[in-house]
């Protein structure tokens, strides 16, 4: 084997997990995009005055179009109590085996993390704020289950 062949084998071996995993994983954009019904559990600790800023929609569309802040377009947006649009949000991404959905009006992000469990996606939502309390934040969380549904026109 020549030096060039050895280098090629080493490089291909190093890239093998990236190419193989990207094609064999369930979490490819083509398999994930579409519409989902969301079941949202109780927030713990309970949301106080910020409830309206974290009121997740009960149906979402994970689009294939690229969002301007990275990721892909997610719809609909949260209906905030005081209209304020943060450009490029909402959006969704895939990292490893986790889908994340991000909503924000620029001050109060709501983030959902989901992984595949059988025929659905399960995980949790976290309600955050730009007003960070002293110490380690105890952001409210709620369980989330997403089930694929037919998209409505």
C-alpha positions as MATLAB code, in Angstrom:
seq = 'XXXXXXXXXXXXXXXXXXXXXXXXXXXXXXXXXXXXXXXXXXXXXXXXXXXXXXXXXXXXXXXXXXXXXXXXXXXXXXXXXXXXXXXXXXXXXXXXXXXXXXXXXXXXXXXXXXXXXXXXXXXXXXXXXXXXXXXXXXXXXXXXXXXXXXXXX';
ca = [
       0.000    0.000    0.000;
       1.345    3.425   -0.916;
       1.505    6.380    1.475;
      -1.323    8.045   -0.441;
      -3.547    4.930   -0.044;
      -2.886    4.779    3.708;
      -3.840    8.444    4.094;
      -7.025    7.859    2.073;
      -8.012    4.891    4.244;
      -7.364    6.870    7.440;
      -9.401    9.865    6.226;
     -12.275    7.686    5.031;
     -12.257    5.767    8.319;
     -12.474    9.013   10.259;
     -15.426   10.223    8.157;
     -17.293    6.908    8.125;
     -19.335    7.575   11.299;
     -20.463   10.961    9.914;
     -21.632    9.657    6.560;
     -23.053    6.358    7.798;
     -24.836    7.893   10.777;
     -26.249   10.760    8.750;
     -27.911    8.345    6.339;
     -29.002    5.617    8.739;
     -30.326    7.777   11.577;
     -34.048    8.401   11.957;
     -33.297   12.067   12.665;
     -32.835   13.392    9.167;
     -34.646   16.572    8.119;
     -36.536   14.645    5.425;
     -37.970   12.246    7.974;
     -38.835   14.847   10.591;
     -40.402   17.732    8.671;
     -44.177   17.894    8.664;
     -46.947   18.606   11.141;
     -47.290   17.532   14.755;
     -49.897   17.797   17.484;
     -48.316   18.843   20.794;
     -49.492   17.643   24.194;
     -48.101   19.986   26.838;
     -48.051   18.993   30.510;
     -48.232   21.243   33.564;
     -45.417   23.722   34.072;
     -43.241   23.092   37.129;
     -42.708   25.454   38.845;
     -45.942   27.030   37.602;
     -45.702   29.949   35.211;
     -46.696   33.169   36.909;
     -47.299   36.422   35.052;
     -45.303   35.191   32.044;
     -47.822   32.470   31.094;
     -48.899   34.253   27.898;
     -45.299   34.498   26.719;
     -44.834   30.702   26.838;
     -48.243   29.576   25.571;
     -47.105   26.943   23.060;
     -49.311   26.162   20.060;
     -51.065   22.787   20.122;
     -50.125   22.067   16.495;
     -46.854   22.918   14.745;
     -45.350   22.630   11.267;
     -41.646   21.805   10.944;
     -40.857   23.280    7.539;
     -37.942   22.488    5.242;
     -37.236   26.177    4.478;
     -34.137   27.623    6.137;
     -34.724   30.154    8.929;
     -32.669   33.351    9.005;
     -31.109   32.613   12.433;
     -30.138   29.064   11.522;
     -32.242   25.977   11.628;
     -35.475   25.685    9.698;
     -38.783   27.525    9.782;
     -41.217   26.550   12.550;
     -44.842   27.683   12.533;
     -46.911   29.074   14.077;
     -45.368   31.627   16.394;
     -46.610   32.039   19.965;
     -49.401   34.620   20.195;
     -47.641   36.989   22.571;
     -49.720   39.287   24.835;
     -47.781   42.296   23.516;
     -46.953   41.999   19.821;
     -43.210   41.885   19.292;
     -41.630   39.848   16.534;
     -38.056   38.601   16.840;
     -36.743   38.038   13.270;
     -35.688   34.479   12.413;
     -37.720   32.935   15.213;
     -39.422   30.523   15.620;
     -37.125   27.859   14.193;
     -36.276   24.183   14.675;
     -33.029   22.221   14.489;
     -31.706   18.686   14.807;
     -28.551   17.954   16.790;
     -27.684   14.301   17.222;
     -30.875   12.529   18.251;
     -32.596   15.677   19.561;
     -34.985   18.042   17.847;
     -35.201   21.513   19.350;
     -37.899   24.089   18.670;
     -37.264   27.700   19.668;
     -39.756   30.529   20.097;
     -38.849   33.990   21.364;
     -40.120   37.551   21.251;
     -36.578   38.712   22.000;
     -37.091   38.663   25.779;
     -38.780   35.379   26.738;
     -37.514   32.275   24.916;
     -39.450   29.031   25.048;
     -37.433   25.994   23.987;
     -38.697   22.448   23.388;
     -36.316   19.465   23.218;
     -37.653   16.172   21.815;
     -36.303   12.703   21.015;
     -37.942    9.784   19.204;
     -39.702    7.269   21.440;
     -41.489    4.539   19.472;
     -43.871    6.314   17.074;
     -43.805    9.745   18.723;
     -41.450   12.440   19.963;
     -41.104   13.056   23.708;
     -39.275   15.586   25.794;
     -39.845   18.849   27.584;
     -40.332   22.570   27.163;
     -38.441   25.164   29.167;
     -39.700   28.712   29.750;
     -36.849   31.201   30.044;
     -36.553   34.956   30.393;
     -33.991   37.682   29.884;
     -34.577   38.589   33.556;
     -32.223   36.010   35.093;
     -32.683   35.455   38.813;
     -29.660   35.320   41.149;
     -28.062   31.898   41.503;
     -28.815   28.971   39.239;
     -32.111   29.609   37.376;
     -34.941   27.174   38.061;
     -36.688   27.695   34.733;
     -40.212   26.247   34.543;
     -40.472   22.995   32.577;
     -43.381   21.068   31.085;
     -43.442   17.637   29.491;
     -44.154   17.601   25.754;
     -45.311   14.781   23.482;
     -45.460   15.381   19.710;
     -47.448   13.111   17.422;
     -47.339   13.398   13.650;
     -50.571   14.680   12.095;
     -51.758   15.629    8.633;
     -50.826   19.168    7.683;
     -53.741   21.497    7.069;
     -53.469   23.788    4.080;
];
